[in-house]
Amino acid sequence: MANDLRKFVNPKFLKTIDLALLRRLFERQPPPPAAAAGRGFDLAVFDGGDDAAVRAALAAFFEGPEDELPPGLVADLHHIAELGTEHGMNLLLERARRRQVVIEVPLDAQGEPLPVDPKHFALLAFLDHRPVFDAASDMLAKELRSSFAEYVGRDEGVEPRLDIVARAAFEAAAAEMFRRDHRGAHCRVGWYEDGDQVNLIVTHGAPVSTVPVIEAGQERVISFRSLEHAVLSYHAGSGRLGVAGISKARRADLAEAFAAHLLGRPGFFTGEDCQDLYTLERIERTGLGFEVDHAFDPGILRVDIVEVALDRLGAPGRAGDPPVVEACHVTRDFGARTNALRRIGEHTDRVAFGPGRYRIGHAVFRVLCEARRGRRPASVTVKVKPPSIAAFKRQRYEARVMELLRRNRFCREREPAEAAVAAE
């Protein structure tokens, strides 16, 4: 059994789990093919009345390799394990509160609620409150995405249409895109509004994986399709759309589907500068002595430049041609009060920025933020890679980090199309 699944279905879990819940999980599974009938679990074991015998049979069943377990059961357990943590339990409770749902736990012989750990709670939510479970799973998928490719629309303040018809049209367009990519027809979209920001988590199938296994001394091949998540985050006020969790080749297609079906503005994210959002030119103008200014925010204790990529550029080509990168050198400095730019200066004095010389390909900053009283300062790692990526975990300190980038002129100021036309 894979390590992550073994950690979930461990001896403590099997000794304490409510057997009625586990039986219901097994009952969800379709009957195995006749050729693999011996690989299933005999549900009649649950009817014996001897809990110790049932738990022993379950322990024996899960001792074998994962490849020999029913694939539907494995998929369910992996899905439940993702939320079978303290953080996952908090996500489930938060999503349940938002939906005004109470997740009832089993009662003991005296009618008192049984104490449940996060694994049990995740299983309970999976079986009895699937919409809550799916919403919490979506939020976890969003949290795990830190590298968003961003697009800025032609105008600001364009509100998305989130009616049933528009949602269905977007979901159908996304499903067709994944189907063409041989990722199956499954597509589920979770919709979450947060002020003037709307987040979409698109759950879809991955390409089919084929694995050779051994069963009863014979070789055979099994195929399975796991789930993947694409995340879209749109801020109406600025007209920005972030796309993560999908191949670079398909980001623009998903952005266009969003524009066409949810904004009613096909081509909204196809302007010439729609991805020209971030720049490190200020560092290049200042030189290796550059330091990040954070004096405007007393909640930021320190900003370290922990990594810098220097791109050596070839001779300038024709006007309008992108520069050719001949080599890239990455300098890192993760010690206390560090500055990777200064580290470069300690080793060479031949770095000059400009066409045919060097440019900064990306920079990584460690932002130390003041935490609540009694807690250690929180550290946020931010990677800026022009022209379109500012990567960091956005569930905390997003507004603070984005303001830091703006104040240091790492964000390009872009004039919306309507304002530009009026100015002309």
N, C-alpha and C positions, 0 to 999 in steps of 0.2 A: 504494500500500500504506500502511496506517495506520502512524504513526510508531513505535508500540511494536513492531509486527511487523517493520518495516524494521530496527529496531535489533537484533532477534534474528537475522533472516535477512540478515546483512550480508556484504560480500565476504570478510571474514576467516573467518566461519563456513563459507561455501560452499567456501572454498579448503582448509579443514582438516578438515571433518567426515568421519567414516568413511562412505563412500558406501554400504556395505552397510546401515548403520543408516537412512540417508535413503531407500534403496530400500524397506526394510520399512515406513517411514512412508507412502510413496506406495501401497504394496500394500494398506494398511488401507482405502483409500478405495474406495467403490463406484464402478462405472463410471458416467460422466456420461450424462445423457439424450442421445438421438440428436441433438436440436436443439442441444446444446452440446458435441458431440464434439470440436470443435476447441479447447476450453478446457483439456483435460487435458494430462498430461505423458506422453509416449511412453516406457513403461518399457523398450522395446527399446534405448534409448540406453545403459542401464546394461550391456548385453551387449557393447558395442563393444570393450571392453578398453582404451580410451584415457581415462584418468581426466581429463586436461585437457579433452577434448571434453565429457565428462559434466558437469564443473563449469561449463564455459562455457554449456552448454544450460540448466543449472539457474539460472545467473545471469540468462540471458535470460528464463526462465520467471517468475522472481520480480520482474523489473523492472516489470511491468505493475501496474495498480491492483488492490487487494485484491478488489474486487467481481468481477473476472474470474477469480479463482482458485476451485478447487473448494471449496465451503463447508465440507465435512468436514475438508479439509486445513487451512483457515484456523482452524477451531475447535481442532484438535489443536495447531497451532503457538502459538496464543494461550495454551492451557492449559500447554504446555511452557515457554513464555517466562516465565510467572509464577514458576517455580522455577529458571529458567536464570540465577541469580545466585549469588554466593558464599554469601549467607544461605540461599538455596534449597538449595544443595548441602549445607550443614550440616544443614538440616532433613531432607533425604533420608538422609544418613548416620546421623543420630540415630534416625530411624524404622526404618532397616534394622537397626541394632544392637538396638533393642527387640524386633524380630521375629526376631533371630538370622539375618539374611539378609546375604550378601555380594554386593554388586553388582560383578560381574566386568567389567573394562574390556577392550577389544580388545587383542590382542597384535601386536607388530611382527614383521618377518621373522625376528628372532632369538629370538622367543618371550618378549620382555619386554613388560610392560604399557605401552601407549601413554599419554603424558600427555594428560589430558582436561581441558578447561575446564568451568566450570559448565553451559554450554549443552549440551555433548556429554553430560555426566553426566545432566542432566535428561532428554534424549532417550533415553538408554540405560535409565534407570529407567522411563520411560513405556512403553517397548516390552517390557522383560523383567521388570519387577517392579511391575506396576500396583497391587497392594495397598499397597506401600510408597509409590509415587508419590501415590496418593489420600490416604493418611494424612498425608504431608507437605503436600499441598495443603490438607487440612483444617486443619492447624496454622497454616498461613499465613493462611487465612481467619479463624481465631480471633484471631490477632495483630492483624489489620487492624481488628478491631472494638473500639472503645473506649467506645462509648456504649451501655451495657446498661440497659434498663428492668428494674427489679428488683421481684420479688414475694416477700413473706415468707409462709410457710405458717402454718397454724393451730397447729402444734406443731413443736418441735425434735426432732432425732434420728430422723426418719423416713427409713429407708434405702431407696434405689430398688431395684426388682427388675429385674435386667438379664439374665434368662434369655432363651432364644431366642424363646419365645412372647410375652413382654412386649415385646421389641424389635420383633418382627414386627408386633404390634398397633399400637405407636406409629408405626412407619414407614407402615403402611397408613392410619392416621388422618391423618398429615401429607400423604401423597400425595393422599388424597381432598380435603383442604382446598385444596391447590394446584390440583387438577383443577377444582374449583368456581370458582376464581379465574382460570380460563383460562390456567394456567401449564403445562399439559401433565401427563402422567401420570408423568414421570420423578421419582423421589425416592430418594436414597441417603443413609443416615445413618451417619456415622462415630462410634464410641463410644470415649471415652478417659477412663480413670479416673486420678485424681491424688490419692492419699491419700483423704480423705473427700469429695473433690469429683469429680463426674462431668461431663464435657463432651461435648456432642453437636453435631456439625456436620451440618446438614441441607442437602444439595445438591439443588437443584430448578431447574426451568426458569423463565425470566423470561417475561413476556407476549411474544407474537410481535411482532417488528419488521418493518415492510415498507419497503423501500428501492427507489426507482426507479434503474435503471442503464441504461447504453447498451452494447449488444453488437452488433458487426458493423454499426454505423451505425443500429441500431434500438433504440427504447426498450422496455424491459420492466421488470417488477417482480419482485423476489425477496423472499422471506420467510425469516426465520431466528429461532431461539429461543436466546438465550445462557443461561449458567448463573449462578445466584445462590446465596448461602450464608446460611442462618440459623444462629445460634449460640445454644445454651442451655448454661448453666453452673449446676449445682445443688450446694449445700453442705449436706450432710445435718445437720451439727452445728447450724447456725443455721436450717435450713429455708428458706434463701434460694435463689431461682431468678432468674438473669439471662437476658434474652432480647434478642438483637440481630440486625440484618440483615433485619428483616421489618417491614412496615408496622404502624403503631400499631394499626390496626383489627384485625390478626390476631395480635398478641402474646398477648392473653388466650386466644385459641383454642388457640394452641400450648402455652401454659402449662397449660390445662385438659387437653389430650391427654397431656401429661407426667404430670400428677397422676393422671389416670384409669388410664392403662396402665402406668406405671412405678412409681407409688407405691401404686396401688390405693386412692386417696383422692380420688374425684371432688369437686370444689369446694374442694380444699385451698388454692388460691390465690385464693379469692373473698371473703375476709373484708372487712369495711368498711375496715379499715386495712391491707390487704395491700400497698398501695403507698405508705403513709405512712412512709417510711424515713429521709428526710433533712430537715434543717431548718437555716435560717440565722438563727433567732430570737436566738441568743446575740449575733450581731453587732448586731442591731437593739436589743437591750437595752443593749449596751455603747456603741453609737454609732459615730461616724466615727473615733474613736481606737482602734478594735479592732485588735489584732495577733494573729497566730496563734502559739500557744504550742507550741514544739517542744523545749523544754529537756529533756524526759524522754528524748529520743533523740539521743545524741551523733553518730549517723550522719547526721542531718539538719543541714546546714550553715546553711540559710536558707529561709524561706518568704515569698515575695512575693505580695501581692494585686494581680494584674495587670489584673483586669477586674471590674466590678461593674455589674449592671443594677438600676436603681431603677424600681420600678413605682409610678406614682401611682394611688392607689385612690379610687374614688368613695365617695359617702356610704354608710354601712352600710345594708343592706337588712333583710329579715326575718331573724330568728334562724335559723341553719342555712344560709342562702344563701351561696354562695361570693362573695368580694369581686369587684367589677368593676374591671378595670384600665383606666383612662382614657388613660394614656400610659406609655411606657417610655423611659428614657434610659440609654444604656450609656456608662460611663466606662472608659477604658483607660489604663494607664500601664506601659509595657514597659521603662523605663530601668533602670539599676542601682539596687538597693535601693529598690524602688518600693512604693507603696501607693495603689491606686486610691481607697480610701476617703478618704485624706488629700487626694488631688487634688480630690475632691468638696468637701471642707471648705474648700479654698482658693478656691473659686469661689462658694460660697453658704453662708449660715448658716441657711437656712430649711428644712432637711431634718429632719423629725421622723417617727418611725416609729409606726405604730399604725393602727387602723381609720379610714378616711376620710383618711389621710395618705399615708405611703409604706410600702413593704416592699421587701426585696431579692429580686428575681426569680431571680437566679443570681449566683454568684461564681466567678471563675477564679483558681486559686492556682498559682504556680510553685514546686515543691519541689526544692531543690538538695540532692542526696544525695552523700555521700562515696563515691568510687569506689576501685578497687584502686590500690595504690601506683604512682605514675608516670602515672596516667590523670587526665584532667580530670574534675571533678565531673559527675555525671549529673543532668540536669534532667527532671523529670516534671511535665507540665501536667495539673492536675486541675480539672474543672468540676463544681461542685455545683449542681444545679437541683432544688429541692424540687418534689414530694414524693418522687420515685422514682429520680432519676438522679445518679450520681456517675461521671463519664466520665473515664477515663484509660487509657493502655495498660497492661494488667494483666499482661503477661508478665514485668515487672520491678517489684520494690518494692511489689507489691500489699499484702502484709501490713503493711508499714511505712506506706503511705499510709492504709490503712483504720484503723490504730491512731491515726494523726494526726487523722483525722476524728472518731474516737470520743473521744479525749482533749479535743478542742475542742468537744465536744457538738454536732457536726453530724449525728450519727447518732441517731435516735430510739430510746430504749430501749423495747422492746416485750415485753410479758409473754405467753408462749405460752398458748394457750386452756386447757390442762389446769391450768396453775399458777393462772390467773385464777379458774377455777371453784373450785379448792381454797381459794383465799384468801377467796372469798365464803362 
